[in-house]
Amino acid sequence: MLDVVRLRVLVAVARKGSLTAAAKELHYSQPSVSHHLARLEAETGARLIQRAGRGIRLTEAGRLLAERAAEIIGRLDATADELAAHVGLRSGRVRLAGFPSALGTFIPKAAKVLAREHPGLRLHLTETEPPEALRLLRAGRVDVAVIFRYDDTAPEDGGLHLIHLLDDPSYLVSSTPAGAIADHAESPWIAGCDRCRSHLLDICEKAGFEPQISFTSDDIVAVQALVAAGLGLTMLPGLALSAHRNPEVEVAEVPGSTRHVYAAVYGEPPHPPATEALLQSLRESL
C-alpha cells in the first residue's frame, strides 16, 4: 500500500519543481524529502524522478503518480473537513471556487449569510474561471465550484452535480448607443475569457459576420475602459456590469444570449453538512 506521507512529498516536488522548494513547503529537510522519494520508488517499483542538470524532473511515471496522488490527497483532506463539519458545523472549513463577477456580486453576500448561521465554519475562496474551478472540484481541492455555461443542455463529466442558481443575460457594451450586434460587423471587438470569447464568436456568427478581435482581457474594469475610449465593443454578462459599470459606456441587452450560473458539487445528494450549508447560503444570497 502506498504511503500517504510519501505521496504528499511527491505532489509537493511536482508542484514546486525542486527538492529544496518542496522541503521548505513541507517543513522537512532536503535529505528527508529524498528519503521519502526513494522509499516511494521502492514501493512502486518505478523510477519517479531523474536528474536534469542541477535540478530534477519527474519521469512519465512520476507525473502520472503525482496527478493521481493530488486527487487522492484532495479527497482525503476534503473527507477530514467533512468529518469535522459533522460536529454540529461548529468547526471545520468549506472551500469554494468561483469566477470573478460572481465573487464581485452574490458570493460575498453568501459568505455573510454563512458566517451568521455557522460562525465556526471557515470559508476559503478561490477566484478562477469555470474549467479550472471544475478541475479543483474533481481533485477534491474545493467543495463547491460556482461556474457558468452558455449551453445548458450539454452534460458535464460524470460525478458532478449541478445546482442552478440564476440566469444571467448578456449585454452589448459600446461607447455610443449600441444598437444591434449586426450593426457592428466592421467594428473592432474586445474578447474575454475562453468561454466568453467562444460565445461572442457564436453570437456574431448568427448575426452573419466574424468579429475583428483587437484585444483580449477578462478584466471587466480594463475592458470597459477600452470600450469607453472608443477602442472597440464587447459583450458582458449582467453580473459583470453589476460588479462594475463604467459610467461612460452604453449597454443594450442581447436577445438570446444568456449564461446559466450553477453551483457544482461532486456526487449526488445528500451532500456533507458544510457543503449543504454553503449551498443554502448561495441560494439565500440571490
N, C-alpha and C positions, 0 to 999 in steps of 0.2 A: 504494500500500500504506500502511495506517495505521501511524503511528509508535508503538511500544510506550511510549516515554517520555511522549509526549503523552496516551496512554490512561491511564497511571498518574496523570497530573496531573488528568484529568477525574474519575477514580474518587475521588481524594482530595478534590476540590471537592465531589463528590456526597456523600461521607461526612461531611465537616466542615461543609458549608453556607456556606463563605465562602472568598474568595481568601486572606485573611490566615491563617486556620487551616490551609488546605491548604499554603501556602508554609512555614509553621512545621513541619508534619509532614514535608514533603519536604526541608527544609533548603534551600529555594530562596528567592530574593527574590520579592516580590509581582509586580514587573514581569515576571520570568521566567515565572511562572505565567500571567499574562495573555498573554504572547507565545505560550506553548505552546498555550493555548486558541484564540487567533486563528489559529495555523497549523493546528490540528486542524479548525477550522471551514472553512478554505480547502481542506483535503484532502477533507473530506466534502461540501462544498457545502451544508451545513445550518447553521442557527443553533442553537447548543447551549446558550447561556446568555442571560439577559436581566436587565436591572437591575430591582430591586424596592426602591424607596426608596434607602437607603444600602447595601443588600446586593445579592445576586444570587440567582437561582434558575435551575434547569435547565429548558429547554423540554422538550416531549414527546420530541423527537428526542434531546435531551441525556440525558434519563433512560434512554431505550432504549439508547443507545450506552454509557452508564455501566454499566448492568446487564450488557450483553454483555462490556464491557471487563473488569469484575470477574471474570467467568468465565474469560476468556482469560488474564488475568494470573495468576489462581489456578492454572490449568493449567500455565502457563509456570514458575511458582515450584515447583509440585509436580514437574515434569519435571526441573528443576535439582536438586532434592533427591534424586530417584530416581537421577540420574546420579552424584551424589556417593556415594550409598549403594552403587552398584555397585563402588566401590573397596574391596571386602572388608568393607563395613559398618564401616570404621574411622572414618568421619566422616559428616557429614550429620545430618538430623533426620527424625523421623517424627511426625505430628500426629494426635491422637485427640480426638474429642468424645464425651462420654458423659453420661448422666443422673445425677442426684445420688446415688442409692443404689448405683449401680454404682461411682461414684467413691469411695463410702464403704466398699466391701467388696472386690471382687476386682480392680479396676483397679490400686490401689496394689501388690498382690501381683504383677500382671503387670509393672508398672514396675520392680519389684525384680529380677524374672527377666530382663527386657530389659537392665537396667544390668549385670547379672552376665555375661550372654552376649555383649553388644555394648557395652562401656564407652564407645566413641567415638561412639555414636549418641545424639543428644539427643531426648528425648521431650517434646513440647509437649501439654499437656492443656487442654481447654476443657469447662466444665460447661454443659450445655444440654439441653433436652428433645428427644425424637426428631425432631419436624418441623424444628426449626432445625438439628439435627445433620445431617440429610439434605440440607438446603439448603447447608450449608457443604461437605458432601462433593461435591455436584454442581458447586459453584463451584470446586472444587479447593483449598479453604482448609483441609481436613483430609484425611488419608489413610484413616482408619478412623472410622466412626461406630458407637458401641455404642448400640443402640436396643432398645425393647421394643414388642411388638404383642400385642393380645389375640386378634385373628383371624389365625391363621397360614395361612389359605387365600387371603386377598386378596393379589394380586400388588403389588409396589412398581413405581414407574415404571421404564421401560426404562433399561438401562445400569447398574443397581445389582445387585450380587451379595450375597446374604445367607448368612452362615455361622452356623448355630445354635450357641449357646453353652450355654444352660440353660433349663429351665422353672421359673418362679417362682410358687408358689401364693399366693393372696390370703387375708387373714385379716380377720375381723370384730373390730374393736377397740372396747372399751367400758370403762366404769368399774366394772361389775359383771359377773358371769358372763354371757357374751354370748348364748348360745342360738342360735336360727336367725334368718336375715335377716327372715323373715316375722313374727317376734315384735315387730319394731320399726317397724311401719308408721306409728305415730303419734309416733315419736321424732324429734328434730332430728338432722340429719346434717351432717358436715363433708366437703367435697369437695376433691380435689387438682387436679393439672394437667388439661388438657383431655381427654387420652386416659383418664386415671383417672376423671374425672368422667363421661365417656360410658359407661365400663364400669360404674360404680356405678349409673347410671340403668338400664342394660340388666339388671343383676342384680336390682335392685329390681322392675323391670317383670315379670321372670319370676316373682318372688315375689308378684306381684299388687298392687303399690302403687307410687305415685310418691313418692320421698323428699322430705321437707321440708328443703332445704339451707339451713342457717343461717349457715355460714361456708365460706369457700373459702381454702385455703392449700396450697402444695406444700412447705412447711417441715415435715419429719416431726417435728422437736422440738416446734414450736409446736402441730401437730395433736394429738400425743399429750398435751401439757399441757392442751389444751382438753378432750380426752376425759376425762383424769384428774380435771378439775374438774367433770365431770358436765354439760358444755355440749353434748354430742352424741356420736354414734357415727361411726365411719369405717371404711373398708376400706383396708388397707395390704398391699403385697406383702411376701413374706418377706425380700427383700433390704433393704427399708427397716427392718424390725424387727431385722435383723442389724446394720445400721449404727447404729441407736439404738433402745433399748427402755426406755420409761418403766416403772419398777417398779410404778407404781400403776394400770396398765391390765391388762385381761384380754383374751386373744385366743383365737379359735377359727377353724380353717381353714374357708373357704367352699368347699363342693364345686362342682366345675365352673367354678372361677374361677381360671384360670392365665394368666399373661402369659408370652410367649415372648421370650427375650432373644437378640439377634443382633449379630454384628459385620458391618456393611455396608461394602462397598468398591465402588469404581467400576470396572466392567468385569469380565470373566471372567478366571479364572486363565490363565496364570501371572501372579502379582502381582509388583510390584517387590520386590527383596530386603528393603528396610527395612520395607515393609508386611507381607511374609510373616513377618519376624522378630517384628513386633508381634503378628500373629495367633497365632503359635505361643506367644508369652508369655501371651496371653489364655487359650489352651487350657490351658496348664500351671498357671494360677492358680486353676482351678476344682476 
